Amino acid sequence: MTAPDMHTLAAAMAPWLPSRRWFQGKARDTAGVEILDHATIDLPGDGQVLVAVVGVAYADGGHDRYLVPLVASPDGELAAGQHRWADALDDADAVRALARLATEESTVSTAQGGVLAGRPVTGERPPDDAGVRRLGVEQTNSSVVLGDAWILKVLRRLEAGPHPDVEVTAALTAAGFAHVPAQHGSWVLRQSDGSETALSVLADFLAGAHEGWDLATAETRRLAAGEEVSEDELLASFDPLGEAVAGLHNTLSDAMGWRDATREDAAAWSQAMLDQLDGVLALAGQRAPELTADVRGVADELRAAFHELGGLADAGRVTRIHGDLHLGQVLRETDGTWKLLDFEGEPARPLEERGAPSSPLRDVAGMLRSFDYAAAAATGAGAGSEPALGADPGGGTTSPGDPVVDQWRDTARRRFLAGYIRHAGGLLPGARASEALLAAFELDKAVYELGYELANRPAWVSIPVGGILRTLDARKASRQ
C-alpha cells in the first residue's frame, strides 16, 4: 500500500471528526485540521495501523489534539484520495496490536522524531487470539474489551503531561492495592522535546460487576415503590466501600507521597470555595430566585463554614486522591468486593489541576453527595448515569423526599463514613477539624452542583439545595 498523503488525510478528517462521539469540539467552529505526528504499527500479514496525532484549530483561537488510530479498509467511512480508512478500534488485529504495545518496553518511531513507548506494569498481556468487543458507550475516550478479561482504553483528547488515571492506577497496581482493576500497561507519545502524552491504558475488565450507581438507584426505587429491602443487601456494603476508599488514600500516601496540609492550603481551599459561592449565588438570583431562596438565605452560614476551613491549624494530610469519586465510579463484583475506577478527575479541569494532591476528604464528600442523588432518583429523577456529573439521565422533576428513601440515604452516609473513619488512620486531623473539613468540602460540592443544575437542568435544583440545608443543619446541631 502506498503511503497516504497526510495533508489529504487531514482535509478528509475536517468534516469527519465532528461525527465522532469522543470529539469534544462539536459546539465550536473548526478553523483547520492537521496531522501533527504519526507512526505505523505492523499487523499480521501486510496490514498496518496508522496512529495519527491530529491537531484541531478552532475559530475562537483554541486548539485541541486528538489520537486517531486508523486502518486501511475498502469499506471505511473516511475517504482520503485513493485510500479509505476505518477506526482501528473496530479491527480485531489492530486492537490486539495496540494492547500488546502497552505491555512491551519496545518503541515505535514517529514521523516527527518522537516515539510511541510501551510502559508495562504487570508484564501480563492478552492472548494473541483474544476476542475483541468494542464497548458501545463512549464519551471522551474509547474502550475495547479483549477476551472478556482485559480492557483497552484509548484516550482521545490528548494533553501533555502525566495522565492521572494512567499514573495512579499504575502506582496502585504496583503497590498491590486490591480495590482497583489491575493495570497491565500503557503507551505514551514521547516527543523529541522530551515531553510525554499518555495515549492508552490496558487493565483488567471486571465482567459481571455492577456499577454502584445502578445498584443504588435500583434499591432506592424499590423502596419508593413500597418494597421491603433488607439492610443486609446494598446498604451493608457501604461500610466496606468506606474501608476501600480509606485504603485507597492510605495506599496513595505510601506510594505517591504525602505531606501535612499547611495553613496556606486551607486558606487556598477556603478562598476557592468562597469565590465559587459568590458566582453561583449570583447565577441563582438571576435564573431561579424562588427555587434558590432558601440557599441565598443561608449565604452567611455557607461563608462561615468556608472561613472556618480557612482558619484551621491542622487540616490533615494532602496526598493524591481520586478527584471525582461518586457511585458511578465504583463497581461491585459478584463476591461483594468494591473496585474503584476512572482516576481522571473532573474532566472539565486542566490536567495539571486534576493530578494535584488534595485533602482525602474531598473524595469522601463526593461520595456522600452521590448518595443524595441516588435517593433523589427514587422520586422520579435520574434513570441512568450519575446525574450530577454528565448528560441528563432521564429528565423529570424531583419530588419531595420519601421518608423511607431519606432513611436509606442517611444510613448509607453513616455506614460509608464509619468504614472510612475506622480505616483512615493518620489521614485525618482531630475530630473537630475533620468535621469542619468534611462539612466545607461537602458544601462546596453541593454549591458546584447547584451551579451545574442552574445552568443545565433547573428541575434538579432542589437536590443540591436540600443537601446544602441538611449539611448546614447537621453542622449547627453538632455544636449545640
N, C-alpha and C positions, 0 to 999 in steps of 0.2 A: 504494500500500500504506500502510495506517495505521501510525503509529509504534508499535513494541512497547512494552509496559509493562516497565520494567527490573526492577521487583520480581517480577513474574510470571516473567520470563525467568530471574532469579536462582534463584527457587524451583525451576524446572524443571531447572536445572543441578545442583542438590544431589545427586540420585541419578545424574545422567548423568556428571559429572566423573570419579568413580572408575572408570568403564568405559574411560576413555581411557588408552592405553598411556603417554602422557607425563605423566600425573598422578602426582606423587611422594608424595602423602599417603595412599596406599591402606592403609597399616598404622596410620593414625591415625583416631580418631573425629572426624567433622566436626561442628562446632557451629553453623556458619552460612555462607551464601554470599551475597555481594552484588556488584553491578556497580559498581565504583569510578569508572569513567570509560568513555566510549565515543565513537566517531566513525563516520561513514559515508563510504564512498568510492563514487562513482558508477561504474556499469558501462555498457557499450554497451546501448542500449535504455533500459528503465526500471528495471534492476536495481541493487542496491547491495550492498556488503559492509559488514556491521556489525562493526566492530573493537571488541571488548569487553575491558576490563581487569577481571578477576574476582578479588575478594578471597575467600579461604577462611580461616575461623577454625576452629581445632581445639579439641577439648575440653581438651587439655593446656595451652591458653593461647597456642599458637603461631599464626602467621599466614603465609600464602603469597599471592602474586599470580601470576595466570596470564593469558596472552594467548590469547583465544579469538575468532578471526575466523569469522563465520558468514554464510551466505546463506540467504534465504528459499527453501524448496523444499517442494513438496507431498509429497515422499517423505522429507523429513528426519526423522531419528530423535529429534530434540529437539522436543517439543511444549510450547508455552507459550501458553496461552489460545487465541486463534483462529489463531495462527501456528505453522508448523512450520519448523524450521531444520536446516541441514546444515553440516558443516565446510566452510569456504570453500576449503580446500586441495584439496577434491575437485571444485571447479568451475573449469574452464579459464579462463574470463573473469576470475574473481576472482583467480586466481594471477597472470595476466598483469598485472592492475591493481596488485597488491601488488609485483610485480617492478619495474614502471615507477616506482612511488613511491620505490624505493631509488635510482633513477638520476636523479632530478629534485630540484631545490632548492626545490620548492613545498612548502607546508604545508597541513595539513587540521586545522581546529579541532575540539577535543573538547568534550564537554558540560560539563566542569569547568574550562574556561578554559585548557586546555593545547593543544598542537599535536602532530600527527604530522608529523615533519620528515624529508625525504629527505636523505641525505648521499652524493652521487655521488663516486666516486673516479676512474674512467677516463672517464666520460662515455658509455660504450657501454651498449646496452640490447638485450634480446631483441626480435626482430621481433614485430609485433603478431599474427601468425598462428602463432607458435611452438607446436608441440605440447607438451602438458603430461603428465607422468607422475610420479605420486607414488611415492616410494621406500617399500618395504614395511617396512623395518627402521627403527623409531624408538624412542628411549628417552626422553631428556629433551627432545628437540626434534623438529620435523617438517621434512622436506625434500622438495622437489618439483623435478624436472628439467624444464627448458624447452628444447625443440629439441635435446636431447642435447648441448648446448654450455654450458648455464647451470644453476646450482643455486641455488634459493632456500631458505635455512634459516630457519625461523621459530622463534624462541626462545620456549619455552612458560612455564617458571617464570621470573618476572621478578625482577631485583634492580637496585636503583638504583645508578647509577654507571657508569663506563666498563667495557664488557664486553671481556675480554682478547682473545677471538677476533676481534671486530669491530675493535678498536683496533689490534691487532698486524698483522693482515693488510692493513689499510688503509695502515699505515706501510710495510710490506714491499713492497706493490704500488707505492706512490708512489716508493719507492727503486729500483724496477726489479729486485727480487730474483726470480730465475727459478725458485726451488725451492718456491714456493707457488702454488696456483691463484690467479690474479689476482682481487682483489676489485673489483667494479664499483660497489658502493654498499651503503648500509644505510639503515634508517629507525629513528628513535628517537621515544620519547614525551618531549616536553619539557613539564614540568608548570608550573603557574602560580608555584610557589615557586622555579623555576629549576633544579630537579633534572632529570636525564635518565636514561632507562632504554632500553637497546637492545632492539629488537623483532625485527629481521630483518636478514639479510645476503645479498647476491647475489654469486655468484662463478662462476668457470669450473667446468664439470663435466668431469672427465677421463674421457671414455668410453674403454673398453678398457684402462685402467690396472688394475694388480693390487695388492692390499694386501700389504704386506711380511710380515705375519703369515701369510697364506695361502701365499705363496711359500716362506717359511722352513719352515713345518711340513710342506708337501708334500715339500720336499727332505730334511728330516731323516727323515721316514717312509720315503722311498725308500732312504736309507742304512741304516736299521734293518732293512729288508726284504732287504738284501744287494745292492741295485742299485748300479751304479757311477755316481757323479756327478762330472762334470768340475768342477774348480775354476774353469774359465772361465765357469761358469754363475753362480748367485746369489752364491756366496762372493766372486767377484772384484768384485761390485758394492758390497760393503760398504765398500771403500776410498772410492769416490766418495760413498757415503752419509755417511761421516765428514766428507768435504770439504763436503758440503751443509750439515751441521749446524754446522760451523765458520763457513761463510759466513752462516748464519742469525744466529749470535751476533755476528759482526762487523757485519753489516748493522743488527741491532737496536741495537748500541752506537752506531753512527753516526747512526741515525735517531731513536732514542728516548733516547739519553744513557747514560752510564756513569760510574762512579767507582771508585776503588780501594777494595777491601774494607778495613775497619778491624779493629782488634783486637776491638772491640765486636761487629762482625758475626760474626767467627769464634767468639767466646765464646757468642753467642746461638745459632748453629747447633749448637755443641757441647752446650749445655745442653738444647736441644730433643731432640737425639739421645739424650742420657742419660736424659731423662725418659721418652721413648718406650720405650727399652730396659727400664727398670725395670717399666713396665706390662706389656710383652709377656712378660718373664721370669716375672712373677707369674702371668700367664694360662697360660703354658706349664707351669709347675709344677702348676697346678690341673687343666688339661684333658688334657695329654698328656705326663706326666713321662717316660715311656720314650722316646717319639719325639723329645723335645727334650733328652734328657740331654746329648748332645754340645755343643749350644749353651750350655746352662746351665753346662757345664764350662769354657767359654771366656769366661765373662762378664767376667772381669777383662781379658782381651785386647781385648774389644769396648770396654770403658770406656777402656782405654789409647789405642785408636785415636781415640775421640771426644775425649778430653782433649788428644791431640796436635793435633787440629784447632783446639781452643780456644786453644792457645798459639802459633799461627802468627803471625809478624810480618807476613808477606806472603801474602795469600790470593787474589791475583789481582784480577780485575775483578768488579764487581757490575753487572749490567745486566738488561734484560728477557730472559726465557727462554721456552721452550715451556711448561714446567711439568708436563707429563705425557707425556714422549716415550717411545714404545715402537714395536714393529713394526706394531702396529695403527693407528698414526697416520701412517704413510708409505705412499705409493703409488709403484709403479714403472711408468713409461709404457713403451709398446712400443719406444721407442728407447733404453731403459735409464735415462732421466733419473728421478731421485727427486724427489718432491713431498712436502712436509711439511704436515700437516693439523691441524685441531682444536686451536686455541691457547687453549682454555677453562681449562686447568689441571685439577687434580684436582677433580672435581665436588663432592665432599663438603666441600671447604674454602670458607670465606666468599669472596665476590667480591673484596674488598679484598686478601685474602691471596693469591688466585690471580694477581692482577696485580702483586704486589710484585716488585721486582728481586731477583735472587739470583745465585749463582755459576753460570756456564755448565756447570760440571762436574756439577751436579745433573741436567741433561738427559743428559749423557754416561752417567752412572751408570744412569739409567733404561733407556737403550738396551742397555747391557751386561747388565742383568738380564733384558731381554726375550729376548736370545739364549739365556740359560739356560732360560727357559720354553719356547722353541721346541725346544731339544734334548730337554727332558723330554717334550714332546708325542710324540716319536718312539717312546717306550716304552709308549704306550697311553693317555696322558693328554692332554687338550687338543685336541679337534677343534672348531674354531670360533674365537670371538673371543679376544683376548689374555686368558689365564686369570688373570693377577694383578690384573685391573682390573674385572671385572664378573661377570655371571652365570656359573654353572657351564657350562663349554664342552664338556661331554660326559661327565664323570664318569670313573670308573675309577681304580684306584690306580696310583701310579708304580712303575716297576721300577728295578732298579739300572742305572746308566748303561751304554750301549753304547760301547765304545772308539772305534768309528768316528764315532759321533754326538758323543761328547765331543771328538774331534779337530775336528769341524765347528764346535762351539761355540767352542773355543779359537781356531781360525783366524778365525772371524767377529769375535771380540773384537779380535784382533790387527790385522786389516785395518781395522776401523772406527776403532780408536784411531790407527793410523798415518795414515789420511786426515785425521782430526780434528786431530791434533797438528801435522801438516805445514802446515795452513792456519789454525791458531788464532792465530798471531802474538802480539800483546800481551794476549790474553785471559787467559793463564795466567801464574802465577809461575814460579819456578825449578823444576827437575826434581824435587828432593826435596819441596818444598812441594806441587807438583802431584800427586805420588804420594800424599802424605798426605791431601790434599783428596779425591781421587778415591776412595781406599780408604774414607774416612769416609762419603762420600755413597753409595757402593755398599753398604756395610754397613748404613747407615741404611735404605736402600730394602729390603734383604733382611729387616731386622728388621720393617719395616712389613708386608711380605708374610707373614712368619711370623705376626704378629698376625691378619692377614686370614684366612689359611688355618686357623688355630686356631679362629677364630670361625665360619667358614663352610664350609670343606672340609678336614677333618682329613686326608683321604687325600692331600692335596697338600703336607703339611708338609715332606716330605723335600726338596722343591725349594729353598725358602729356606734350610733347614738346610745343604744341600750348598753353596749359594752362600756362606753365611757362612763355613763352614770353609775353602773354597778361597780366598776373599779374604784371610782371616787367614794362611793358609799362604803365599800369594804375598807378603804384606806382610813376613812374617818372612824369607822367602828373599831378598828384595831388600836386606835389611840385614845379611846374613851375608858 
